[in-house]
Amino acid sequence: MSHYPAIRLRRTRASAWSRRMHAENTLTAANLIWPLFIAEGQGVEEPIASLPGVSRWSVDNIVARAKEARDLGIPCIALFPNTQPDRRSDDGKEALNPDNLMCRAIRALKDAVPDIGVLTDVALDPYTSHGHDGLLDASGYVLNDATAEVLVGQALNQAAAGADIIAPSDMMDGRVGQIREALEGAGHVNVQIMSYAAKYASGFYGPFRDAVGSRGLLKGDKKTYQMDPANTEEALREVALDLAEGADSVMVKPGLPYLDIILRVKDRFEVPVFAYQVSGEYAMIEAAVAAGAAERDAVVLETLLAFKRAGCSGVLTYHALHAAKLLAK
C-alpha cells in the first residue's frame, strides 16, 4: 500500500482547508522582530537609499512605529542608532553615555509602549570613528578583552535604561559570560541575552552600514572577529560557548544563505534560535520586486517561512510590518 495509486500525496493538497490542516510549519506575527534605525531630532524620517522602504526615525517616530508593531502582534523591536559624527570616537565612549540616542529611545519606548519587547544591539561600530565593533591596537587589530570590558558597560547602560533583551553582535570571545555576570550583579536578572553567536563576515551587510552611518568609516574588514562563511563546525562551537556563558537564545546572521547553520544549531542544541534576514537580503528582494522579477507578498512570506522550517523561533526582518499585515488578513 506504499505506492501509487494507493498513495497520492496530492490528495491532501487538493483544497485550501486541507493544506492548512497539514501544514508542518506556521508563521505568525509573534515570530517577527522589527529592526528600527534611530536618528536625532524630532519628527524626523530619513529614507535610506540602499534600503528602499526603510527609514531612520527620530525617537518620537520610533514610539509611533512601536505602537504599529504592537497593534499587529509583533512582540519585539530591535534598535540601532545612527550616532552623529561628532559623537563618534576611536574608543566608542558614546556607547556608555546614559543619555545617548539608544538609551533615550529605550526609555521613551518603555514609557509609551511597555507591552512590547525592546532588543538592543551591543557592539561599538555605531559609536567608533573607525567603524569597527571594538577597540583597535596600533596595528588596527580589534582587541578582544579590552573591547569586552566596554561592551559590559554598554550592556549595563542599556539595561538600566530598560532594555529587555541585550544582543551582543560584536563576536568578541567571552563577552556573553561577562555581560551575564554583570547583569546578575546589577540586579537585572530578567534581562535576556540573545547572542549573535554565529555572525559571519558577510557581503550582505552593506545597506545596514549605510543606515547606521559606518560604511564610509570602516577601515579594513571584520574577518578577524566575524566568522568565515566557509565554516560550519566553528559555528557550533561558538553557539556552545555562548550558551554555556549564559545566553538565553542564539542568533545566526545572515539568514537565508545560512539556513544550513540554523538547522544544525537547532538540531544540536534544541534551544531558541533566531535569524537576522539582513539588509542585503531585504534589498535583493526589493530589487527583484522593482524589476518585476518577484511578487513581494509571496516572496516575503515564503522566505520567512523558510526560517521557521529550518528551526527558527523568530526572525529579525525589515519586512516585519509588511509581513504582519499580510498575516492579519
C-alpha positions as CSV (number, residue, x, y, z in Angstrom):
1,M,0.0,0.0,0.0
2,S,3.0,2.3,-0.1
3,H,2.9,3.1,-3.8
4,Y,0.8,4.9,-6.4
5,P,-2.2,4.9,-6.7
6,A,-2.9,3.7,-3.1
7,I,-0.7,6.7,-2.1
8,R,-1.4,10.0,-3.8
9,L,0.4,12.8,-2.0
10,R,-1.7,15.4,-3.9
11,R,-4.9,14.3,-2.0
12,T,-4.0,16.5,1.0
13,R,-3.1,19.4,-1.3
14,A,-6.4,19.4,-3.2
15,S,-8.2,22.0,-1.1
16,A,-7.2,25.1,0.9
17,W,-8.6,23.8,4.2
18,S,-6.6,20.6,3.9
19,R,-3.4,22.4,3.0
20,R,-3.8,24.5,6.2
21,M,-4.5,21.4,8.3
22,H,-1.5,19.5,7.0
23,A,1.0,22.4,7.2
24,E,4.0,21.3,9.1
25,N,5.1,24.8,10.0
26,T,3.2,28.1,10.6
27,L,4.3,31.7,10.6
28,T,2.6,34.3,12.8
29,A,3.4,37.9,13.7
30,A,4.7,36.6,17.0
31,N,7.7,35.1,15.1
32,L,8.8,38.6,13.9
33,I,11.2,41.1,15.3
34,W,11.3,44.5,13.6
35,P,14.7,46.3,13.3
36,L,14.4,50.1,13.5
37,F,17.0,52.7,13.0
38,I,17.1,55.8,15.3
39,A,18.0,59.3,14.2
40,E,18.5,62.5,16.2
41,G,15.8,65.2,16.1
42,Q,12.0,65.5,16.4
43,G,9.5,64.4,13.8
44,V,12.4,63.0,11.6
45,E,12.0,60.4,8.9
46,E,15.2,59.8,6.8
47,P,14.7,57.3,4.0
48,I,17.7,55.1,3.4
49,A,18.5,54.9,-0.3
50,S,20.0,51.4,-0.3
51,L,17.1,50.1,1.8
52,P,14.0,51.2,-0.2
53,G,11.0,51.5,2.1
54,V,13.2,51.7,5.3
55,S,13.9,54.9,7.2
56,R,15.8,56.3,10.1
57,W,13.3,57.6,12.7
58,S,13.6,60.1,15.5
59,V,12.7,58.9,18.9
60,D,9.1,60.2,18.8
61,N,8.6,58.4,15.5
62,I,10.2,55.2,16.8
63,V,7.5,55.2,19.5
64,A,4.8,55.5,16.8
65,R,6.4,52.6,14.9
66,A,6.4,50.5,18.0
67,K,2.7,51.1,18.6
68,E,2.1,50.0,15.0
69,A,4.1,46.8,15.7
70,R,2.3,46.1,18.9
71,D,-1.1,46.5,17.3
72,L,-0.2,44.0,14.6
73,G,1.0,41.4,17.1
74,I,4.8,41.9,16.6
75,P,6.2,41.2,20.1
76,C,9.6,42.9,19.9
77,I,11.5,45.6,18.1
78,A,15.3,45.9,17.7
79,L,17.0,49.3,17.9
80,F,20.1,50.5,16.0
81,P,21.3,54.1,16.4
82,N,22.8,56.4,13.8
83,T,25.2,58.3,16.0
84,Q,26.2,61.8,15.0
85,P,29.8,62.0,13.6
86,D,30.9,64.4,16.4
87,R,29.9,61.8,19.0
88,R,32.0,59.0,17.4
89,S,35.5,58.4,18.7
90,D,38.2,55.8,18.5
91,D,37.1,54.3,21.9
92,G,33.4,54.5,21.2
93,K,32.7,56.1,24.6
94,E,29.3,57.4,23.5
95,A,28.1,53.8,24.0
96,L,28.5,54.4,27.7
97,N,26.6,57.7,27.8
98,P,23.3,57.1,29.8
99,D,21.7,59.8,27.7
100,N,22.8,58.6,24.3
101,L,20.4,58.1,21.4
102,M,19.9,54.4,22.1
103,C,19.1,55.0,25.8
104,R,16.7,57.8,25.1
105,A,14.8,55.6,22.6
106,I,14.7,52.7,25.1
107,R,13.2,55.0,27.9
108,A,10.7,56.5,25.5
109,L,9.5,53.1,24.3
110,K,9.2,51.6,27.8
111,D,7.3,54.7,29.0
112,A,4.9,54.8,26.0
113,V,4.7,51.1,24.8
114,P,5.6,49.0,27.9
115,D,4.0,45.9,26.4
116,I,6.4,45.5,23.5
117,G,9.9,44.0,23.9
118,V,13.0,46.1,23.2
119,L,16.1,44.4,21.9
120,T,19.3,46.4,21.9
121,D,22.4,45.9,19.9
122,V,25.7,45.7,21.9
123,A,28.7,46.5,19.8
124,L,30.8,49.6,19.2
125,D,30.5,50.0,15.5
126,P,27.7,52.7,15.8
127,Y,30.0,54.7,18.1
128,T,33.5,54.3,16.7
129,S,35.1,56.7,14.3
130,H,36.8,53.7,12.5
131,G,33.6,51.6,12.1
132,H,34.8,48.5,13.9
133,D,32.9,46.7,16.6
134,G,35.7,47.1,19.1
135,L,38.8,48.9,20.2
136,L,41.9,48.9,17.9
137,D,45.6,48.4,18.7
138,A,48.3,50.3,16.9
139,S,48.2,47.9,14.0
140,G,44.4,48.1,13.5
141,Y,43.7,44.7,15.2
142,V,40.5,44.6,17.2
143,L,41.4,43.9,20.9
144,N,39.2,41.2,22.4
145,D,39.5,41.7,26.2
146,A,39.6,45.5,26.2
147,T,36.6,45.6,23.9
148,A,34.7,43.1,26.1
149,E,35.1,45.4,29.1
150,V,33.5,48.3,27.2
151,L,30.7,46.0,26.0
152,V,29.8,45.1,29.6
153,G,29.4,48.8,30.4
154,Q,27.3,49.3,27.2
155,A,25.1,46.4,28.2
156,L,24.6,47.7,31.7
157,N,23.8,51.2,30.3
158,Q,21.1,49.8,28.1
159,A,19.7,47.5,30.8
160,A,19.5,50.4,33.2
161,A,17.5,52.3,30.5
162,G,15.0,49.5,30.3
163,A,16.2,47.1,27.6
164,D,14.5,43.7,27.7
165,I,17.0,41.8,25.5
166,I,20.7,42.5,25.2
167,A,22.0,41.3,21.9
168,P,25.8,41.3,21.6
169,S,26.7,41.4,17.9
170,D,30.4,42.1,18.2
171,M,31.7,38.5,18.2
172,M,34.3,39.0,20.9
173,D,35.3,35.9,22.8
174,G,33.9,35.6,26.3
175,R,31.7,38.7,26.2
176,V,28.4,36.8,26.9
177,G,29.7,35.4,30.2
178,Q,31.0,38.8,31.3
179,I,27.7,40.5,30.4
180,R,25.6,37.9,32.1
181,E,27.7,38.2,35.3
182,A,27.4,42.0,35.2
183,L,23.6,41.9,34.6
184,E,23.1,39.5,37.5
185,G,25.4,41.6,39.8
186,A,23.4,44.7,38.9
187,G,20.0,43.1,39.6
188,H,19.0,42.8,36.0
189,V,18.1,39.1,36.5
190,N,15.3,39.1,33.9
191,V,17.1,40.9,31.1
192,Q,17.7,38.3,28.4
193,I,20.8,37.8,26.3
194,M,20.2,36.9,22.6
195,S,23.7,36.3,21.4
196,Y,24.8,36.8,17.8
197,A,26.6,33.5,18.2
198,A,27.2,32.7,14.5
199,K,27.7,36.0,12.8
200,Y,29.6,35.7,9.5
201,A,31.9,38.1,7.8
202,S,29.3,38.6,5.0
203,G,29.0,40.7,1.9
204,F,25.3,41.2,2.7
205,Y,25.7,44.0,5.3
206,G,26.3,47.0,3.1
207,P,22.9,48.7,3.4
208,F,22.9,48.3,7.2
209,R,26.2,50.2,7.4
210,D,24.6,53.0,5.4
211,A,21.8,53.0,7.8
212,V,24.0,53.4,10.9
213,G,26.5,55.7,9.2
214,S,29.5,53.4,9.4
215,R,30.1,52.3,5.8
216,G,32.4,55.1,4.8
217,L,34.2,54.9,8.2
218,L,35.2,51.2,8.2
219,K,38.9,50.7,7.9
220,G,39.7,47.2,6.5
221,D,37.3,44.4,7.2
222,K,35.9,42.4,10.1
223,K,37.3,39.0,9.2
224,T,39.4,38.7,12.4
225,Y,36.3,38.5,14.6
226,Q,33.3,37.6,12.4
227,M,33.1,34.1,11.1
228,D,34.4,32.7,7.8
229,P,31.5,31.8,5.5
230,A,33.2,28.5,4.8
231,N,32.8,27.2,8.4
232,T,30.1,25.2,10.0
233,E,31.6,23.3,12.9
234,E,33.1,26.6,14.2
235,A,29.5,28.0,14.4
236,L,28.5,25.1,16.6
237,R,31.5,25.8,18.9
238,E,30.5,29.4,19.1
239,V,26.9,28.6,20.0
240,A,28.0,26.0,22.6
241,L,30.3,28.6,24.3
242,D,27.7,31.3,24.3
243,L,25.0,29.0,25.8
244,A,27.5,27.9,28.5
245,E,28.2,31.5,29.3
246,G,24.5,32.4,29.9
247,A,22.8,33.2,26.5
248,D,19.1,32.6,26.6
249,S,18.9,32.4,22.8
250,V,21.2,32.5,19.9
251,M,21.2,34.1,16.5
252,V,22.6,33.2,13.1
253,K,23.4,36.1,10.8
254,P,22.9,36.5,7.8
255,G,19.7,34.5,7.2
256,L,18.8,32.7,4.0
257,P,22.4,31.9,2.9
258,Y,22.9,30.2,6.3
259,L,19.7,28.0,6.7
260,D,22.0,25.0,7.0
261,I,23.6,26.6,10.0
262,I,20.3,27.3,11.6
263,L,19.2,23.7,11.1
264,R,22.3,22.3,12.6
265,V,22.2,24.6,15.6
266,K,18.6,23.7,16.3
267,D,19.2,20.0,15.9
268,R,22.3,20.0,18.1
269,F,21.2,22.3,21.0
270,E,17.4,22.4,21.0
271,V,17.4,26.0,22.2
272,P,15.6,29.1,20.8
273,V,17.4,30.1,17.6
274,F,16.8,33.3,15.8
275,A,17.9,34.5,12.4
276,Y,18.6,38.0,11.0
277,Q,17.3,38.5,7.5
278,V,19.9,41.2,6.9
279,S,19.8,44.4,4.9
280,G,21.4,42.9,1.8
281,E,18.7,40.1,1.7
282,Y,16.0,42.7,2.1
283,A,17.5,44.9,-0.6
284,M,17.7,42.0,-3.1
285,I,14.0,41.1,-2.6
286,E,13.1,44.8,-3.1
287,A,15.3,45.0,-6.2
288,A,13.6,41.8,-7.6
289,V,10.2,43.3,-7.0
290,A,11.2,46.6,-8.6
291,A,12.5,44.7,-11.7
292,G,9.2,42.8,-12.0
293,A,11.1,39.5,-11.2
294,A,9.2,38.7,-8.0
295,E,5.9,39.4,-6.2
296,R,6.6,41.0,-2.9
297,D,3.9,39.4,-0.8
298,A,4.6,35.9,-1.8
299,V,8.4,36.2,-1.6
300,V,8.3,37.8,1.8
301,L,6.1,35.1,3.4
302,E,8.0,32.3,1.6
303,T,11.4,33.4,2.9
304,L,10.1,33.9,6.4
305,L,8.5,30.5,6.4
306,A,11.8,29.0,5.3
307,F,13.4,30.3,8.6
308,K,10.6,28.6,10.6
309,R,11.1,25.4,8.6
310,A,14.8,25.4,9.4
311,G,14.1,25.7,13.1
312,C,13.9,29.4,14.0
313,S,11.8,30.6,16.8
314,G,11.8,34.1,15.2
315,V,13.3,36.3,12.6
316,L,14.6,39.9,12.6
317,T,13.4,41.3,9.3
318,Y,12.9,44.7,7.8
319,H,9.7,43.2,6.2
320,A,8.2,42.6,9.7
321,L,5.5,45.2,9.5
322,H,4.5,44.2,5.9
323,A,4.5,40.5,6.8
324,A,2.4,41.1,9.9
325,K,-0.2,43.0,7.8
326,L,-0.3,40.1,5.4
327,L,-0.7,37.5,8.2
328,A,-3.5,39.5,9.7
329,K,-5.6,39.2,6.5
